Amino acid sequence: MTTYAIIGGTGLTQLPSLMIREAVNMETPYGMTSADIIKGEFAGSEVLFLARHGHPHRIPPHQVNYRANLWALKQLGAQAVLAINAVGGIHRDMPTGHLVVPNQIIDYTWGREHTFYEGELDHVTHVDFTQPYDETLRERLVDALRECGYSHSEHGVYGCTQGPRLETVAEIARMERDGCDIVGMTGMPETVLARELSLPYVTLALVVNAAAGKSEGAITMAMIDRALEQGMDKVKTVMGEFLSA
């Protein structure tokens, strides 16, 4: 049986249906993880659950210790990663409440610890990142979404920005020209670090707001919180279908 790591983003700092066996407080060569890693069972599968932003939600996207998080999950036996991300919708077909399984990513971040391959090395290592998400896991996740009957997109380009501020209208326009369909702040370097550790990785993204310039008025946290509250039940249902398949 595959042991899955579930990385919860904004709106998913805990899993009420998780049968908890152990909470592991783990220090790594890269520092402490965002929160305790919860070992248990969810939807009949062995899982490791980690709240990306801590529990309670307190760590901004640019200060998440992505290296510690991924390294610890691998050490504790994770064989694949299901990452949950709250995102803004750029493409007109990806409105608030929509679910997306991205197949590509563009990195607009800077200054983050984005690789394990640095320092005193025996040799330089380059990893292939042509297809950043594991296609087998993507297909399974799409099957779960179809089974659940939720509005979703089976492909999409995730543009990852630095944060914690939201983007300007001009930045979103540029990202749209680049081909981005959704925008978030935590997809990188998490995705590539999983690749460096040979961990198959897939993302389920929940659109919680229209990106800057894509709707009238300012984007408010109240608006995002409402979308999270309404959408996370769908996310948990899809996770359960994915893990039990």
C-alpha positions in Angstrom: 0.0 0.0 0.0 1.3 3.4 -1.0 1.9 5.9 1.8 0.7 9.3 0.7 1.8 12.7 2.1 -0.9 15.2 2.0 0.3 18.8 2.2 -2.6 21.1 3.2 -2.5 24.7 2.2 -4.6 27.7 3.2 -7.9 26.5 4.5 -6.7 23.0 5.2 -4.6 23.0 8.4 -6.2 19.8 9.7 -8.1 16.8 8.6 -11.1 16.0 10.9 -11.6 12.5 9.3 -8.0 11.5 9.8 -7.5 8.6 12.1 -4.4 9.8 14.0 -1.8 7.3 15.2 1.1 9.6 15.9 2.2 13.2 15.7 5.9 13.6 14.9 7.8 16.8 15.8 10.8 16.6 13.5 13.9 18.6 13.1 15.8 18.1 9.8 19.2 19.1 8.4 17.2 22.0 6.9 15.5 23.1 10.1 12.0 22.5 11.6 9.0 21.5 9.6 6.0 23.9 9.4 4.1 21.8 11.9 4.0 18.4 13.4 3.6 15.7 10.8 0.5 13.6 11.5 0.7 9.9 10.8 -2.6 8.1 10.4 -5.2 6.7 8.1 -7.5 8.6 5.8 -10.0 7.0 3.3 -8.4 3.6 3.9 -4.9 4.8 3.0 -1.8 5.3 5.1 -1.1 9.1 5.1 1.2 11.6 6.5 -0.5 15.0 6.9 1.4 18.3 7.1 0.0 21.8 7.3 2.2 23.8 5.0 1.6 27.1 6.8 1.6 25.6 10.3 -1.3 25.0 12.6 -2.7 27.5 13.3 -2.1 29.2 9.9 0.9 31.5 10.7 3.7 31.0 8.2 3.6 33.2 5.0 4.3 31.6 1.6 7.8 33.0 1.3 8.9 31.8 4.7 7.6 28.2 4.5 10.5 25.8 5.1 9.8 23.7 1.9 13.1 21.8 2.1 12.5 20.7 5.7 8.9 19.7 4.9 9.7 17.5 1.9 12.8 16.0 3.5 10.9 15.0 6.6 8.0 13.5 4.7 10.4 11.4 2.6 12.2 10.2 5.8 8.9 9.2 7.4 8.0 7.0 4.5 6.1 9.1 2.1 6.0 7.5 -1.4 3.9 10.1 -3.2 2.6 13.6 -2.5 -0.9 15.1 -2.9 -0.6 18.9 -2.4 -3.6 21.1 -1.8 -3.3 24.8 -3.0 -5.6 27.7 -2.8 -5.2 29.8 -6.0 -6.6 32.8 -7.9 -8.3 32.3 -11.2 -6.8 33.9 -14.3 -8.4 31.9 -17.1 -12.1 32.8 -17.7 -13.0 29.1 -17.4 -11.6 28.8 -13.9 -14.0 30.8 -11.7 -14.2 30.8 -7.9 -15.0 27.4 -6.5 -13.5 25.6 -9.6 -11.0 22.8 -9.1 -7.8 22.5 -11.2 -5.3 19.7 -11.7 -2.3 21.7 -13.1 0.0 20.0 -15.6 2.6 22.8 -15.8 4.1 25.5 -13.6 6.0 28.8 -14.0 8.1 30.1 -11.2 8.1 33.8 -10.5 9.5 33.5 -6.9 12.9 34.7 -5.8 15.2 34.2 -2.8 13.6 30.9 -1.7 15.7 27.8 -0.8 14.8 26.0 -3.9 17.1 23.0 -4.1 18.8 20.3 -2.0 21.8 20.3 -4.4 24.0 23.1 -3.1 26.9 23.7 -0.8 29.9 21.3 -0.8 28.9 18.8 -3.5 30.7 15.9 -5.1 29.2 16.8 -8.4 26.5 19.1 -9.9 23.1 17.5 -10.3 20.4 18.6 -12.7 16.9 17.1 -12.5 14.5 16.8 -15.4 11.5 19.0 -14.8 9.9 18.9 -18.3 6.7 17.5 -16.8 6.6 18.9 -13.2 3.7 16.8 -12.0 3.4 13.0 -12.0 1.1 12.0 -14.9 -0.1 8.8 -13.3 -1.2 10.7 -10.2 -2.7 13.4 -12.3 -4.8 10.9 -14.2 -6.0 9.4 -10.9 -6.9 12.8 -9.5 -8.8 13.7 -12.6 -10.7 10.3 -12.4 -11.6 11.2 -8.8 -12.9 14.6 -9.8 -15.0 13.0 -12.6 -16.4 10.5 -10.1 -17.3 13.3 -7.7 -18.9 15.3 -10.4 -17.4 18.7 -9.5 -16.6 21.5 -11.9 -12.9 21.1 -12.8 -10.1 21.6 -15.3 -7.9 18.6 -16.2 -5.0 20.8 -17.3 -3.7 24.2 -16.3 -0.6 26.3 -15.9 0.1 27.4 -12.3 2.0 30.7 -12.0 3.7 30.8 -8.6 4.4 34.3 -7.2 6.4 35.4 -4.2 3.7 36.8 -2.0 2.6 37.4 0.6 0.9 40.3 -1.2 -1.5 39.7 -4.0 -0.6 40.6 -7.5 -1.2 43.8 -9.5 -3.5 44.0 -12.6 -0.4 44.4 -14.8 1.3 41.4 -13.2 -1.7 39.2 -13.9 -1.9 40.5 -17.4 1.7 39.6 -17.9 1.1 36.1 -16.4 -1.8 35.6 -18.7 0.4 36.5 -21.7 2.9 33.9 -20.4 0.1 31.3 -20.5 -0.8 31.0 -16.8 -4.3 29.9 -15.9 -4.1 30.1 -12.1 -1.9 32.0 -9.7 -0.7 30.9 -6.2 2.2 31.4 -3.9 3.3 27.9 -2.7 3.7 25.7 -5.8 7.4 26.4 -5.9 9.9 25.3 -4.8 7.7 22.5 -3.3 7.1 20.8 -6.7 10.7 20.7 -7.7 12.0 19.6 -4.3 9.7 16.6 -4.5 11.2 15.8 -7.9 14.7 16.0 -6.4 13.7 13.5 -3.8 12.1 11.2 -6.4 8.6 11.7 -4.8 5.8 11.6 -7.3 3.8 14.8 -6.8 0.4 16.1 -7.9 -1.5 19.3 -7.0 -5.2 19.8 -6.5 -5.9 23.5 -6.7 -9.0 25.3 -5.5 -9.8 28.7 -7.0 -10.8 31.0 -4.2 -10.9 34.3 -6.0 -10.6 35.9 -9.4 -7.1 37.3 -9.9 -6.4 41.0 -10.0 -8.3 42.7 -12.9 -10.5 39.7 -13.5 -13.4 40.9 -11.4 -14.8 44.2 -10.3 -13.5 45.7 -7.1 -10.7 44.8 -4.6 -9.9 41.2 -3.5 -10.7 40.9 0.2 -9.8 38.2 2.7 -13.5 37.9 3.6 -14.2 36.9 0.0 -11.4 34.4 0.0 -12.4 32.9 3.4 -16.0 32.4 2.1 -14.7 30.5 -0.9 -12.4 28.4 1.2 -15.2 27.5 3.6 -17.4 26.5 0.7 -14.7 24.7 -1.3 -12.8 22.7 1.2 -15.5 20.2 1.7 -15.3 19.4 -2.0 -11.5 19.1 -1.7 -11.8 16.6 1.1 -14.4 14.6 -0.8 -12.0 14.4 -3.8 -9.1 13.5 -1.6 -11.1 10.6 -0.2 -12.1 9.4 -3.6 -8.5 9.7 -4.9 -7.0 7.8 -1.9 -9.6 5.0 -1.9 -9.4 4.4 -5.6 
